[in-house]
């Protein structure tokens, strides 16, 4: 629309009205002067480039809003990264291996070696005359004997508060346990199961045996 700008002065600011006479250019310095003085924005309303300039200004994001969006994105990325890191934490590390020991995970199977990491939901299988020793992140020590099947159903451990959970099942064979920080902080958070029963922590060290002649814990 072609027109002119007429000014009406008010306290601390200037207003502009359109008129039917030919328009002079008016000019404001956007965010550059105090709001107590007239803002200036250069817009030649009679020039062909005015609509494009007007749209460009509309599309600008205020600096404070842009900063808020940036912080929100950083926070969201940080939360996702943290969550991924927690999910990827290993439950423990293989310390000793004798004979044939397999670690089954997500439908795959690989041979265990000293230094191998184990995770919650892993299944550890030992062969004849074989054994494996695993130290979990809370310093719990697990030692599975020959022809054993050990399933780590769930493991979580907060190194600061010592909160978490340890849930494991011995399907077959024998498992010697030396309790770690989880059991000391909260014995109810540690649970070992067999095909027929569930055992809580019984002291600092104990052995669970599951075989053809039944099950025992001592």
C-alpha positions in Angstrom: 0.0 0.0 0.0 1.3 3.4 -1.0 0.8 6.3 1.4 2.6 8.7 3.7 3.5 8.6 7.3 2.2 11.2 9.6 3.6 11.4 13.1 1.7 12.0 16.4 4.0 12.6 19.4 3.2 11.0 22.7 5.1 10.9 26.0 8.4 9.2 25.2 7.4 7.7 21.8 6.1 8.6 18.3 3.2 7.0 16.5 2.7 6.9 12.7 -0.5 7.1 10.8 -1.0 6.5 7.1 -2.3 9.3 4.8 -3.3 9.6 1.2 -0.4 11.9 0.3 2.9 10.5 -1.1 4.9 8.8 1.7 8.3 9.9 2.9 10.7 7.2 4.1 10.8 6.7 7.8 13.5 5.0 9.8 13.8 3.2 13.2 16.8 1.6 14.9 15.4 -1.8 16.0 16.5 -2.7 19.6 19.3 -0.2 19.4 17.8 2.7 21.3 15.9 3.1 24.6 12.2 2.6 24.5 11.8 6.1 25.9 12.9 7.6 22.6 11.4 7.0 19.2 12.4 3.7 17.6 13.6 3.9 14.0 13.3 1.3 11.3 14.1 2.2 7.7 11.3 1.0 5.5 10.7 2.7 2.1 7.0 1.8 1.8 6.9 3.0 -1.8 9.8 0.8 -3.0 9.2 -2.6 -4.7 11.4 -4.4 -2.0 9.1 -3.5 0.9 7.1 -6.7 1.1 10.2 -8.9 1.1 11.8 -6.7 3.8 8.6 -6.9 5.9 8.5 -10.7 5.6 12.2 -11.0 6.5 11.6 -9.0 9.7 8.6 -11.1 10.5 10.7 -14.3 10.2 13.4 -13.1 12.6 13.5 -14.9 15.9 14.0 -12.5 18.9 17.5 -13.1 20.5 16.1 -14.1 23.9 13.8 -16.7 22.3 16.5 -18.0 20.1 18.8 -18.4 23.2 16.0 -20.3 25.1 15.5 -22.6 22.2 19.2 -23.3 22.0 19.4 -24.1 25.8 16.3 -26.4 25.4 18.0 -28.3 22.6 21.2 -28.7 24.5 19.4 -29.9 27.6 17.4 -32.4 25.5 20.5 -33.8 23.8 22.2 -34.0 27.2 19.4 -36.0 28.7 19.3 -38.4 25.8 23.1 -38.9 25.9 22.9 -39.5 29.7 20.1 -42.0 29.3 22.1 -43.8 26.5 25.2 -43.9 28.7 23.3 -45.4 31.6 21.6 -48.0 29.4 25.1 -49.0 28.0 26.8 -49.4 31.4 28.2 -52.9 31.8 27.1 -54.9 34.9 30.6 -56.3 35.4 33.7 -57.8 34.0 35.0 -61.3 33.6 38.0 -61.8 35.9 38.8 -65.5 35.5 38.0 -68.1 32.8 38.7 -71.8 32.8 37.7 -74.1 30.0 34.7 -73.3 27.8 32.5 -70.3 28.8 29.9 -68.7 26.5 28.1 -65.4 27.0 24.7 -65.3 25.3 23.3 -61.9 24.5 20.5 -60.7 22.3 20.4 -64.0 20.3 24.1 -64.2 19.8 26.8 -66.2 21.6 30.5 -65.4 22.1 33.3 -66.9 24.1 34.1 -65.2 27.4 37.6 -63.9 28.0 39.3 -62.1 30.8 38.3 -58.5 30.6 35.0 -59.2 28.8 32.1 -57.1 29.9 28.8 -58.6 31.0 25.5 -56.8 30.9 22.1 -57.2 32.5 20.1 -59.8 30.7 23.2 -61.8 29.7 23.2 -65.5 30.0 26.5 -67.2 31.0 27.0 -70.9 30.2 30.0 -73.0 31.3 31.0 -76.3 29.9 32.4 -79.5 31.5 35.4 -78.9 33.8 34.9 -75.1 33.2 34.3 -72.1 35.4 34.1 -68.4 35.3 34.6 -65.6 37.8 32.8 -62.2 37.4 33.1 -59.1 39.4 30.1 -56.7 39.2 30.3 -52.9 39.4 29.3 -53.0 43.1 32.1 -55.4 43.8 29.8 -58.5 44.1 31.8 -61.5 43.1 30.1 -64.4 41.2 31.8 -67.7 40.5 30.0 -70.2 38.3 31.2 -73.8 38.3 31.2 -76.5 35.6 28.0 -77.2 33.6 26.3 -74.1 35.0 23.8 -71.7 33.5 23.7 -68.2 35.1 21.3 -65.5 34.0 21.8 -61.9 34.9 18.1 -60.8 34.9 18.7 -57.2 36.0 21.5 -55.1 37.4 21.8 -51.5 38.3 24.1 -49.7 40.6 24.6 -46.0 41.6 28.2 -45.6 42.6 27.3 -42.5 44.8 24.3 -43.7 46.8 24.9 -47.4 46.4 21.2 -47.8 45.4 20.3 -50.3 42.7 19.2 -53.9 42.1 20.8 -57.3 41.5 18.5 -60.1 40.2 20.1 -63.3 38.9 19.0 -66.9 38.3 21.1 -70.0 38.5 19.4 -72.5 36.2 21.9 -75.3 36.6 25.2 -76.1 38.3 26.7 -74.1 41.1 27.2 -70.4 41.9 29.4 -69.0 44.7 28.6 -65.5 45.8 30.5 -62.9 47.8 28.2 -59.9 48.5 29.2 -56.4 47.4 28.1 -52.9 48.1 24.5 -53.4 47.0 23.8 -56.1 49.6 25.5 -54.1 52.3 23.4 -51.0 51.6 20.1 -52.8 51.0 20.0 -56.6 51.3 16.4 -56.6 49.9 17.7 -55.3 46.6 19.7 -58.5 45.9 17.9 -61.6 44.8 19.1 -65.0 43.5 16.7 -67.5 42.1 16.6 -71.2 41.1 14.0 -72.9 38.9 12.0 -73.6 42.1 12.8 -71.0 44.7 14.0 -67.4 45.3 16.8 -66.7 47.8 17.7 -63.5 49.5 21.1 -62.5 50.6 22.3 -64.9 53.3 25.4 -63.4 54.8 28.5 -62.1 53.1 29.3 -65.4 51.2 27.2 -68.3 50.1 27.0 -71.1 47.5 23.9 -72.1 45.5 23.8 -75.5 43.9 21.2 -76.7 41.4 21.5 -80.3 40.1 19.7 -83.6 39.4 19.5 -84.3 43.1 17.7 -81.1 43.9 18.8 -77.6 45.0 20.8 -76.3 48.0 22.1 -73.1 49.3 24.8 -72.8 52.0 
